C-alpha cells in the first residue's frame, strides 16, 4: 500500500537540542487572541540553532529572533538590513560595512562588530556559500565597534548575494558568546537581534514555540520586501504549533483554532478553497526541489557505477504523484539546477528522457560490485512527501534487485542520524530524503549539497574535484551567458559522477484565515512581520 498524507503524518516529539536551553530569554504577559497568530508549520523545531542545521524550521525560528546584515528583496536582490552604509575600494578588493543605528540584542546590549565577526566566521564553516567566500578572503576585521571590513584575494562580485543568501544556513547575527560556539556544536541559549523574542515561559518543547513582539527592535524605514526592508511586527505574539496530524490541523483551521497552515494536504485544497473564511495562497512561487542524498563513504554508493544505476531506476512521476496528486502542483525535472531557473539546461539528460531502464541499472550494479547487502534508507514519517518518496523509491530499488532496509523515524531524528559517517549497519545510512527551495537550488554556490568536498562537505560527502573546478569558474565568470555555459558543464559532469539525485519539483499552497493578511512572498522563509490580524 502506498503511503498517503493521512497515514504518514504520525506524531513527533523532536526535542533534541532544545531541552538544554536554559538561557533562552523570557518574555512576559499573554496577549489576546485577537493579537496572536497561531501557525501550524511543517513539523517540530529540531534546534534553536539555525547555523548548526539546514532544517527549514530552524531558519524560520532564526528569522524570528535574529537579524541579518543584508536581506534579499522580493526580486532576489541584496539590500542593507543591519548594515547602514557600505563601500567598495577602487581596486574592488576591500568592502567596508557600517552597522546602522539602534541595533540591540534582547539582553539590551548593543550589537557591535565583536558580535558580527564571529557570527560571520561561524556561518562560513557551515554554509556552502560561506565556505566559498572564506576561500576568497584575506581579512575579516573590525575597524571600530560599528565598522568592519572584508579584504579579498581578487575581485568577487557575489559577496553581498552571499551575505543575503536564503539557502540554509542563513547568516544570522548572534551575540558574541553564541557566535563563538563551535560551529559543530549547538548554541545553548538564544539572545536575539531580531523582531521577536522567544518566550520560554510559554514555550512547550515538542508542542508549541511562542514568540513575542520585540518592543525594542527598530525596523528599517523602507517598505518590507522579501527579507529586506522594514520588519514591522503588527501582532503581539506568534505561536508555532506542532500538530503532526494533518486532518486535525485542517479541522482546527476551519474552526478558527489556528490561523495558518503551512502544508495543507493537496487532496484537501479544494475543500479549503470553498470555505469562505479560508484563503489559499502560494507563498513560495519558485517551489521546492525534492532531494535524494546518497552516501559516498560506504558501499554500494561509494562506487560510481552503483550511483549511476540509480539514475536508471528512479521514476520522479511515481514519487511525486502520491503526495502532490495533480500536475498543476508538480513537475518532473532532469536538470541539476531548478527547472525554470536561469541555469536550467539539457546537458547529459539522456537517462531521464529514456525513462527507467532496469536491465541497464542491473548491469551497472553488477559492474559496481553490489553484493546484495541491504541499503539503509531513512524515512521521515512526519513529512508526507519524504515518507511517500521513500516508500516509492524503495519499491523501485527492489524491482532492480536491491535489498532495502527502510527505517522510519521523525525528521528531527533524520537530522541527527544523517550526520553519522559510521557504516550503515552501525548507525549510519545510505539514503535519506529532503528538499530545498527552488531559488537556492538555481545556481552552484547557494547550497552546501552542491559542493563536492568530501567529509568537509554536506551529508553524503560527495567528493569530486572537477565539480569544484567548474564551480570556481562559474563564480569567476563575468556574464550570464558565460555562467549558463559553465552550468551546462557542471550538469554534464554531475550526471556522470552522481553526487545526489532529485525526485522532481512542486509548489505547495498554504492556507490561512481570511482575517490574517500581509504574508510576504519569500522563496525560502516564512516571515511573520507585516502580518496583521483583523
Helices and strands as residue ranges (DSSP letters): H 5-8, G 33-35, E 36-40, H 56-65, E 67-68, E 70-72, E 78-80, E 83-88, E 94-99, H 113-126, H 128-136, E 137-142, E 147-152, H 159-163, E 172-173, H 176-179, E 196-198, E 208-213, E 237-241, H 246-255, E 260-261, G 266-268, H 269-273, E 278-281, E 288-294, H 304-311, H 316-324, E 330-331, H 350-353, H 358-367, E 375-380, H 384-399, E 404-409, H 411-417, G 424-426, E 431-437, G 440-442, G 448-450, G 454-456, H 465-476, H 480-497, E 500-506, E 510-513, E 516-517, E 532-533
